[in-house]
């Protein structure tokens, strides 16, 4: 076993390893910002955050990320036309400048447009690296090769946010400088180590190639079985994206993470100090980073277990487990239960995420597998868009601490100044606590018990369970797949 693995590793060319390194640093940069973005957008301005509303946050994250997942159908053709290395260089220039500027602008329009600019760079990058991995592996080496690739994705998703978490305690702008720097490292790796294909693959005009991409997607969607499947799993992706859009804000607003610090500190005080800030609080993004950590540890084991079962059965179980974990995270204000919930969420993701493409490849006619698999971006893009709405207005109504506190202050006939640079969100909380004769912790507990922000979790549970039930009906009644 060990000698076989070593033999496979020796077969990979230099470009394979450089592509994986590019993926590691790109994901480091992206998740270093993305995992903290909801907090940066909605946090109090006196901390260096922007103080946007939940609706503004949902619009920025949902719309731009939806575009990011839609664009690769176009950018893949651009890469094939002009060559991978040239397009990667353009992507990295866009990403490095975009990340840096994101840390400078502060208006809604500025952040939206800059994040959209970053999305273009990420969309140029996305299809090239997976295509490079495919080209530098063969039937015997592809399984381990893509395993290494997904490990790089999760390593970047783990360490990027952890480093960013420490940097934002000093200054929010440092996380954007970090991400820009990571992409600059990628430019060096690209120029020195990455070997491009001998020549661009497309001989047709670019416009014609892009037109054919959309024609092919349309042809694939004419298969009602594929179309229904893609529509159903939009619900699963809508729930999934709340892990990044809503949960960080919920943890920051409602969760008492000091219980973990106190428990660990009684035995390992050094570790407790390392994972928390000066107040003993573990930041929300560190909890979010636990998901890729769990995936790195258990993906191989989970993949081996679920390989025995039908892809759609695994997806159904995965969606339900994923939703259960995320719902539990929104039902608690206890740090330990939150940690358990995130682990459950990660196990669900490990079960269903790889199986979606596998299922699509199995229901596709043999000569149309690539055509069908190219449609996988649609439910992810639409799930992002709907997820943005959910994390905006729906979260604001059901769980946003500022909104719920405003309702309570109306009952007290208290009118506080509007949020501004001079009177920040933290000032608002402090003034409200003084008026109500409480400290901040007591105020949070009072709102938790009287306004039930955990209701948002039941919204997600409803969507997730409905998705699972529709998949069962789809598989067992409408289309019986064997």
Residue pairs with C-beta under 8 A, 6 or more apart in sequence:
5 144
8 140
8 141
8 144
9 144
11 140
11 141
12 136
12 137
12 141
12 145
13 136
13 195
14 193
14 195
15 132
15 136
15 193
15 194
15 195
16 132
16 133
16 136
16 137
16 145
17 193
18 189
18 190
18 193
18 194
18 195
19 129
19 132
19 133
19 136
19 194
20 133
20 148
20 149
20 152
21 152
21 189
21 193
22 88
22 125
22 129
22 186
22 189
22 190
22 194
23 129
23 149
23 152
23 153
23 156
24 152
24 155
24 156
25 156
25 182
25 183
25 185
25 186
25 189
26 95
26 122
26 125
26 129
26 156
26 182
26 183
26 186
27 152
27 153
27 155
27 156
27 157
27 160
28 156
28 159
28 160
28 163
28 179
28 182
29 95
29 99
29 156
29 160
29 178
29 179
29 180
29 182
29 183
30 122
30 156
30 160
30 179
31 156
31 157
31 160
31 161
32 160
32 161
32 163
32 164
32 175
32 178
32 179
32 182
33 40
33 99
33 102
33 164
33 175
33 176
33 179
34 244
35 157
35 160
35 161
35 164
35 244
35 248
35 285
35 288
35 289
36 161
36 164
36 165
36 168
36 175
36 248
36 285
37 61
37 244
38 57
38 61
38 244
38 245
38 246
38 248
38 249
38 391
39 49
39 248
39 249
39 252
39 284
39 285
40 49
40 50
40 168
40 172
40 175
41 49
41 50
41 52
41 56
41 57
41 60
41 61
41 111
42 49
42 50
42 51
42 52
42 53
42 54
42 57
42 249
43 49
43 50
43 51
43 252
43 425
44 51
44 424
44 425
44 426
44 427
45 51
45 419
45 420
45 421
45 424
45 425
46 424
46 426
46 427
47 172
47 426
48 168
48 171
48 172
48 173
49 172
50 106
50 111
51 419
51 424
51 425
52 60
52 108
52 111
53 396
54 249
54 391
54 392
54 393
54 395
54 396
54 400
54 403
55 392
55 393
55 396
56 108
56 392
57 245
57 249
57 391
57 392
58 245
58 387
58 388
58 389
58 390
58 391
58 392
58 393
58 395
59 112
59 388
59 392
60 108
60 111
60 112
60 115
60 388
61 244
61 245
61 384
61 388
61 391
62 241
62 245
62 384
62 385
62 386
62 387
62 388
62 389
62 391
62 392
63 112
63 385
63 388
64 112
64 115
64 116
64 119
65 119
65 241
65 384
65 388
66 381
66 382
66 384
66 385
66 388
67 116
67 119
67 123
67 381
68 119
68 122
68 123
68 384
69 377
69 380
69 381
69 384
70 377
70 378
70 381
71 119
71 120
71 123
72 123
72 126
72 127
72 377
73 213
73 214
73 217
73 374
73 377
74 123
74 210
74 213
75 87
75 123
75 124
75 126
75 127
76 127
76 128
76 131
76 213
77 202
77 206
77 209
77 210
77 213
78 87
78 124
78 206
79 87
79 124
79 127
79 128
79 131
80 200
80 201
80 202
80 209
81 200
81 201
81 202
81 206
81 209
82 200
83 196
83 197
83 199
83 200
84 128
84 131
84 132
84 194
84 196
84 197
85 190
85 194
85 195
85 196
86 196
87 124
87 128
88 124
88 125
88 128
88 190
88 194
89 187
89 190
89 191
90 121
90 124
91 121
91 122
91 124
91 125
91 128
92 121
92 125
92 183
92 184
92 186
92 187
92 190
93 121
93 187
94 117
94 118
94 120
94 121
94 124
95 118
95 121
95 122
95 125
95 179
95 180
95 183
96 180
96 183
96 184
96 187
97 180
98 114
98 115
98 117
98 118
98 121
99 118
99 176
99 179
99 180
99 183
100 176
100 177
100 180
101 114
101 117
102 111
102 114
102 115
102 118
102 176
103 172
103 173
103 175
103 176
103 177
104 173
104 176
105 111
105 114
129 149
130 149
133 145
133 146
133 149
134 142
135 197
136 145
137 145
137 146
147 300
150 299
151 296
154 292
154 295
154 296
154 299
155 292
155 296
157 289
157 291
157 292
158 289
158 292
158 293
158 296
160 179
160 182
161 285
161 286
161 288
161 289
162 285
162 286
162 289
163 178
164 175
164 178
164 179
164 285
165 283
165 285
165 286
165 289
167 174
167 175
167 178
168 174
168 175
168 283
169 277
169 283
202 209
204 212
213 374
216 371
216 374
217 374
217 375
217 378
219 371
220 226
220 368
220 371
220 372
220 374
220 375
221 227
221 230
221 375
223 372
225 363
225 479
226 360
226 363
226 364
226 372
226 375
228 474
228 478
228 479
229 359
229 360
229 363
229 474
230 375
230 376
230 378
230 379
231 379
232 467
232 470
232 471
232 474
233 315
233 319
233 356
233 379
233 383
233 467
233 471
234 379
234 382
234 383
234 386
235 383
235 463
235 464
235 466
235 467
235 470
236 315
236 319
236 322
236 323
236 352
236 379
236 383
236 464
236 467
237 379
237 380
237 382
237 383
237 384
237 387
238 383
238 386
238 387
238 390
238 463
239 319
239 322
239 323
239 326
239 387
239 460
239 463
239 464
239 467
240 322
240 326
240 349
240 383
240 387
241 383
241 384
241 387
241 388
241 391
242 326
242 387
242 390
242 391
242 460
243 288
243 291
243 326
243 345
244 288
245 387
245 388
245 390
245 391
246 330
246 390
246 391
246 395
246 399
246 456
247 284
247 288
247 326
247 329
247 330
248 284
248 285
248 288
249 284
249 395
249 400
250 329
250 330
250 395
250 399
250 453
250 456
251 257
251 284
251 287
251 329
251 338
252 283
252 284
253 399
253 400
253 401
253 444
253 453
254 333
254 399
254 401
254 444
254 448
254 453
255 284
255 332
255 333
255 334
255 335
255 338
256 333
256 334
256 335
256 441
257 276
257 281
257 282
257 287
257 335
257 338
258 276
258 279
258 280
258 281
258 282
258 335
259 334
259 335
259 336
260 282
260 335
260 336
260 339
261 272
261 275
261 276
261 280
261 281
261 282
262 272
262 280
263 336
264 271
264 272
264 275
265 271
265 272
265 273
265 280
272 280
275 282
275 286
276 282
277 283
282 335
287 338
287 339
287 342
288 342
290 339
290 342
290 343
290 346
291 342
291 345
291 346
291 349
292 346
294 342
294 343
294 346
294 347
295 346
295 349
295 350
298 346
298 347
298 350
299 350
302 347
302 350
302 351
303 350
303 354
306 314
306 318
306 351
306 355
310 481
311 355
311 356
311 358
311 359
311 362
312 355
312 359
312 471
312 474
312 475
312 481
313 475
314 351
314 352
314 355
315 351
315 352
315 355
315 356
315 359
315 471
316 468
316 471
316 472
316 475
317 348
317 351
317 352
318 348
318 349
318 350
318 351
318 352
318 353
318 355
319 348
319 352
319 464
319 467
319 468
319 471
320 348
320 464
320 465
320 468
321 344
321 345
321 347
321 348
321 351
322 345
322 348
322 349
322 351
322 352
322 464
323 348
323 460
323 461
323 463
323 464
323 465
323 467
323 468
324 344
324 348
324 461
324 464
325 341
325 342
325 343
325 344
325 345
325 346
325 347
325 348
326 341
326 345
326 457
326 460
326 464
327 341
327 457
327 458
327 460
327 461
327 464
328 337
328 340
328 341
328 344
328 457
329 338
329 341
329 342
329 345
329 457
330 399
330 453
330 454
330 456
330 457
330 460
331 454
331 457
332 338
332 341
332 454
333 448
356 376
357 373
357 376
360 372
360 373
360 375
360 376
361 369
361 372
361 373
362 481
363 372
363 481
364 371
364 372
364 373
390 459
394 456
394 459
395 456
396 403
397 403
398 453
398 455
398 456
398 459
399 453
399 454
399 455
399 456
400 453
401 429
401 444
401 447
401 453
402 419
402 425
402 428
404 447
404 451
404 453
405 428
405 429
405 432
405 443
405 447
407 451
408 432
408 436
408 447
408 450
408 451
409 415
409 416
409 432
409 435
412 435
412 436
414 432
414 435
416 423
416 428
416 431
416 432
417 423
417 428
419 425
419 428
429 440
429 443
430 440
432 443
433 439
433 440
433 442
433 443
436 443
436 446
438 446
447 453
475 481
